[in-house]
């Protein structure tokens, strides 16, 4: 059974469980999210069986463009978070001599899944220097040892018109390259425009939901705060609309994600997927309304999101704008300033900075995050070290103890303030 077959069975079991025994504390609109994931996974499986070309478009960077050209996404790094056999792939990657112990699981596992034949090898990989070092090196390795073609995009740190023009010109060259090397691949601008229209409407719903997070008690938290992105399809738009309506209803009725809410935390970078850390915090009446990761600019109304003024962007310029917004691997100042802005805007009480072993993009920012949170907001930061699947470094018991101690400390500080 390959990954898509395994994941499809997992999704169908969860969807059935949700229909038969829904969790009263979770959003009912999650049912639509599972339906979307099931449909998408089936499409991936069908594309693989039909020997169609695969490209992830660099993930958040240019996936809308590669989709409009006829490529199918493998799922990228998210496959490593969705698998039911993490240990299998960690052991395989280690056997291949990859630095599993000193790298994050998300960079090592998708590579192993491709090598094992459990997901298709990308036919065309888009790379850029925003990626962390292990992912950058993995891309070079795959290009050198397989038939995968690699296309590099130079994404500037500066967010301005000059950068927009620079990236757009590269995207135009990429289209020519892809059409030349992959028969049947053709840029369909009408399809890209349709996808972008859906994304823009969905972003409007995300912005509305974000504003509702300011309500006390907070209407959503924990795992529901991480499920805010719908697929760029009509059904994905239906999900985002339903999610917005359900959160609005919770606000109106005063429904709390964590009954008796005492504190509100921001969770940053990633999380352990072998446990639910939000349940640990919830027992101390702590809600986590927001998850801060690289492409947060896709859904949070950050002040610098529009750097091009009032002019109308072309479809390719919108793809370039999207790539320039990604904070993952951007400047440290951009990462920290946006995080502090969210904490201030949502009046959060603390930060849990999940320090993922091997994350070269964020580990160097630990002290900057902690100092800025204390200096500008007067709030504490928990530097919680761990990995996504590998429990050899920090297991559920270790993480639970750290979260318990931090939550108690924050509650004590609040009660004595």
Secondary structure, DSSP 8 states (H G I E B T S, - for coil): --HHHHHHHHHHHHHHHHHHS--TTS-TTHHHHHHHHHHHHHHHHHHHHTT--B--TTTTTTHHHHHHTT-B---TTHHHHH-S-HHHHHHHHHHTT--GGGS-HHHHHHHHHHHHTSS---SEEEEETTS-HHHHHHHHHHHHHSS-EEEEE---S--SHHHHHHHHHHHHHHHHHHHHHSTT----HHHHHHHHHHHHHHHHHHHHHHHHTTSSS-S--GGGGG-----SSHHHHHHHHHHHHHHHHHHHHT--SSTT--EEEEEES---TTS-HHHHHHTTTEEEEEEE-GGGGGTS--TTS--STTS---HHHHHHHHHHH--TTS-HHHHHHHHHHHHHHTT--EEEEEEETT-TTTGGGHHHHHHHIIIII--EEEEEEE-SS-TTTS-HHHHHHHHHHHHHHHHHHHHH-
